[in-house]
Amino acid sequence: MIKDIAVSLGIEILKIRKSMIFRITAGFSVFISLIMGMFMYFIMHPDILPPGLLKTKVNLATVAADWPSYFDFLLMLISAIGIILFGFIISWIFGREYADKTIKDILSLPASRTAIVLSKLIAAAIWCMLCYVLILLVSLGTGALIDLPLWSTKLLLDFIRTSFIITCLLLLLCPPTAYVASTGRGYLAPIGFVIICMGLANLFGNIGLGAYFPWTIPMLYSNAIEGPGSELSVVSYIILSLTCLAGITGTIVQWNYTDQH
């Protein structure tokens, strides 16, 4: 099994490296990081903006332009954007086999279907982690470039620890999307599924039930959603883990016992 996973994983990584989608997600990660730094810079220097809606919003912003506020914004950004970005990545990895009609080719590899599914999930996790690292590095560089105040090493270490945990929580949400991509046999179903889950995450978060809805849990951990019912418990993490396990199991069953031709 391990040998099969290694062979299949090597093929997946090669496909990812040569794909335009990989470059697009990398560019998007850099873009949103720069946007956050730019917003902080405008808060520091609102006079450089011409009169208009953007300047009005900056003047009404109640946050301080410093490292603590910057890190808080980045945590909320990672938890929210990560659902869409990671969902898009897992949708491509599984959905492309059907859209490009390469499903027969990949199933002809000298590896079990279970190994193929696991290798795809591992490849997705590596890809998502690379996007996270890119966001982290560009954000830190941008914050240093605009010379944000109140820097501390402890603050940085707390941010890295929290953002890494949020990223891991987001990765646990990928297998259900892989299952939808496998059953829907393409991109549209999983992307629609992610968008719906994102909407429901905001709904459940606002009505105080976010701690029991898997897609809201990363946002609650980052404090992107506050209020009654926003406290996470052991039950929250159990629900998230079971959701991940159900997604992995369902995808493996789909690939092994459903006609893929």
Secondary structure in CASP SS format (residue, H / E / C, confidence):
PFRMAT SS
TARGET T0000
AUTHOR 0000-0000-0000
METHOD secondary structure of the structure
MODEL  1
M C 1.00
I H 1.00
K H 1.00
D H 1.00
I H 1.00
A H 1.00
V H 1.00
S H 1.00
L H 1.00
G H 1.00
I H 1.00
E H 1.00
I H 1.00
L H 1.00
K H 1.00
I H 1.00
R H 1.00
K H 1.00
S C 1.00
M H 1.00
I H 1.00
F H 1.00
R H 1.00
I H 1.00
T H 1.00
A H 1.00
G H 1.00
F H 1.00
S H 1.00
V H 1.00
F H 1.00
I H 1.00
S H 1.00
L H 1.00
I H 1.00
M H 1.00
G H 1.00
M H 1.00
F H 1.00
M H 1.00
Y H 1.00
F H 1.00
I H 1.00
M H 1.00
H C 1.00
P H 1.00
D H 1.00
I H 1.00
L C 1.00
P C 1.00
P C 1.00
G C 1.00
L H 1.00
L H 1.00
K H 1.00
T H 1.00
K H 1.00
V H 1.00
N H 1.00
L H 1.00
A C 1.00
T C 1.00
V C 1.00
A C 1.00
A C 1.00
D C 1.00
W H 1.00
P H 1.00
S H 1.00
Y H 1.00
F H 1.00
D H 1.00
F H 1.00
L H 1.00
L H 1.00
M H 1.00
L H 1.00
I H 1.00
S H 1.00
A H 1.00
I H 1.00
G H 1.00
I H 1.00
I H 1.00
L H 1.00
F H 1.00
G H 1.00
F H 1.00
I H 1.00
I H 1.00
S H 1.00
W H 1.00
I H 1.00
F H 1.00
G H 1.00
R H 1.00
E H 1.00
Y H 1.00
A H 1.00
D C 1.00
K C 1.00
T C 1.00
I H 1.00
K H 1.00
D H 1.00
I H 1.00
L H 1.00
S C 1.00
L C 1.00
P C 1.00
A C 1.00
S C 1.00
R H 1.00
T H 1.00
A H 1.00
I H 1.00
V H 1.00
L H 1.00
S H 1.00
K H 1.00
L H 1.00
I H 1.00
A H 1.00
A H 1.00
A H 1.00
I H 1.00
W H 1.00
C H 1.00
M H 1.00
L H 1.00
C H 1.00
Y H 1.00
V H 1.00
L H 1.00
I H 1.00
L H 1.00
L H 1.00
V H 1.00
S H 1.00
L H 1.00
G H 1.00
T H 1.00
G H 1.00
A H 1.00
L H 1.00
I C 1.00
D C 1.00
L C 1.00
P C 1.00
L C 1.00
W C 1.00
S C 1.00
T H 1.00
K H 1.00
L H 1.00
L H 1.00
L H 1.00
D H 1.00
F H 1.00
I H 1.00
R H 1.00
T H 1.00
S H 1.00
F H 1.00
I H 1.00
I H 1.00
T H 1.00
C H 1.00
L H 1.00
L H 1.00
L H 1.00
L C 1.00
L C 1.00
C H 1.00
P H 1.00
P H 1.00
T H 1.00
A H 1.00
Y H 1.00
V H 1.00
A H 1.00
S H 1.00
T H 1.00
G H 1.00
R C 1.00
G C 1.00
Y C 1.00
L H 1.00
A H 1.00
P H 1.00
I H 1.00
G H 1.00
F H 1.00
V H 1.00
I H 1.00
I H 1.00
C H 1.00
M H 1.00
G H 1.00
L H 1.00
A H 1.00
N H 1.00
L H 1.00
F H 1.00
G H 1.00
N H 1.00
I C 1.00
G C 1.00
L C 1.00
G H 1.00
A H 1.00
Y H 1.00
F C 1.00
P H 1.00
W H 1.00
T H 1.00
I H 1.00
P H 1.00
M H 1.00
L H 1.00
Y H 1.00
S C 1.00
N C 1.00
A C 1.00
I C 1.00
E C 1.00
G C 1.00
P C 1.00
G C 1.00
S C 1.00
E C 1.00
L C 1.00
S C 1.00
V H 1.00
V H 1.00
S H 1.00
Y H 1.00
I H 1.00
I H 1.00
L H 1.00
S H 1.00
L H 1.00
T H 1.00
C H 1.00
L H 1.00
A H 1.00
G H 1.00
I H 1.00
T H 1.00
G H 1.00
T H 1.00
I H 1.00
V H 1.00
Q H 1.00
W H 1.00
N H 1.00
Y H 1.00
T C 1.00
D C 1.00
Q C 1.00
H C 1.00
END
